[in-house]
Amino acid sequence: MVKLNENFSKLKKNYLFIEIAKRIKAYSESHPEEAKRLIRMGIGDVTRPLAPVVVEAMQKACAEMGVKETFRGYEDSGAGYDFLKDAVSNYYKSFGADVSSDEIRISDGAKSDCGNIIDIFGSGNTVLVTDPAYPVYVDSNIMNGNDVIYADSTEENGFAAMPDKNIKADLIYLCSPNNPTGSVYNKAQLKEWVDYALENNAVIIYDAAYEAFITENDVPRSIFCVEGAKKCAIEICSLSKTAGFTGTRCGYTVIPNDLILKDSAGSDVKLADIWARRQGSKFNGVSYPVQRGAEAVFTPEGQKQCKENIAYYQENARVIAKTCDELGIKYTGGVNSPYIWLKCPNGMNSWDFFDKLLTEIQVVGTPGAGFGKNGDGWFRLTAFGTHEATAEAMERLKGLLK
Ligand SMILES: *Cc1c(COP(=O)(O)O)cnc(C)c1O
């Protein structure tokens, strides 16, 4: 008889966005007229088109693929072309992180690497996830049969959980700027996590998907801006939010050459080597045109064009934050992040607030409870909409809550 991976039955029943879609569908069917004015401020997807230099680079690369002399098949290593790894390495150096090309592997995005990286670790690790969190960290560990413990991100600590010396974790997931809370770790806070990891021989898996949204000087763009991190951290990043690549698919994962652990026989194992082995067996690289498009992101013109899109979203974030200020609603995020994480008014729970916004002002957000227990009573709005829709939604919110 075929045996199934029964860990899947331990996953939470409804993936957050499926439940949201279900409620929107039910409402739209029963209220077709009202549903026409729906404004979606829920799903974390970008809406601005790709930067023109990126499109140009991809078109040129596609043309190359149609000519015998410049056609490319499988990439030798599947780790990414040197032109792109070099561009990423230089990008890291531009904000003070010393990451060399051979420490970088190009991927089809951060979600797959966040999930797949678990393959290089054994079973029985204590996996620490900050709560609330991006669901992939927890779900992929549960699928692999790992137990997960939580570090509480709460109103009291500004939704930036710090290490607890009394708890010994082996693997630690951190995300800064954070999805869903928009909170960040400053350099001193990140240093505390790095010191904790070094003391406990733990590995930090650092999700930097929103690094390009950072505006404050003391907030590192990479964990490798922190001393000691190259001995204890893996960084996973993506062009999805930084350059609008959610539908184009490209990311990169950094495993430093200094990240060396002992196996049970006491021998040194370079984590980058076993990740390369894993990827070599199960992944065949990112398409050539997409890698050329990604390369263009890191050119001066590409950076300028991508920053214009980010500035567009940041303006929305500012409008949402200002509205919360006017309404006396507490929130985190918005400054270094496209997310505003707000406290539901009048002690409402997050799904009730979701239903209230959906049915009374036709605005869709994301209930905080879907990201973990500390998310209940909180709500995420995203700045990825248009200026017009964001302004309209905020006017409606003022009308509802004033
Ligand atoms: C959007 C997002 C990613 C990016 O995922 P991709 O697979 O690269 O599109 C990674 N981490 C977090 C926390 C995100 O919100």
The ligand as a MOL file (V3000), in Angstrom:
LIG
                    3D

  0  0  0     0  0            999 V3000
M  V30 BEGIN CTAB
M  V30 COUNTS 15 15 0 0 0
M  V30 BEGIN ATOM
M  V30 1 C 6.6710 37.7610 -0.8700 0
M  V30 2 C 7.5890 37.1260 0.1160 0
M  V30 3 C 8.6540 36.3610 -0.3130 0
M  V30 4 C 8.9540 36.2450 -1.7730 0
M  V30 5 O 8.5460 35.0510 -2.2850 0
M  V30 6 P 8.8920 34.7190 -3.8020 0
M  V30 7 O 8.7460 33.2290 -3.8400 0
M  V30 8 O 10.2790 35.1610 -4.0550 0
M  V30 9 O 7.9040 35.4290 -4.6560 0
M  V30 10 C 9.4980 35.8070 0.6210 0
M  V30 11 N 9.3150 36.0110 1.9280 0
M  V30 12 C 8.3200 36.7640 2.3780 0
M  V30 13 C 8.2010 37.0090 3.8280 0
M  V30 14 C 7.4190 37.3380 1.4930 0
M  V30 15 O 6.4220 38.0700 1.9540 0
M  V30 END ATOM
M  V30 BEGIN BOND
M  V30 1 1 1 2
M  V30 2 1 2 3
M  V30 3 2 2 14
M  V30 4 1 3 4
M  V30 5 2 3 10
M  V30 6 1 4 5
M  V30 7 1 5 6
M  V30 8 2 6 7
M  V30 9 1 6 8
M  V30 10 1 6 9
M  V30 11 1 10 11
M  V30 12 2 11 12
M  V30 13 1 12 13
M  V30 14 1 12 14
M  V30 15 1 14 15
M  V30 END BOND
M  V30 END CTAB
M  END
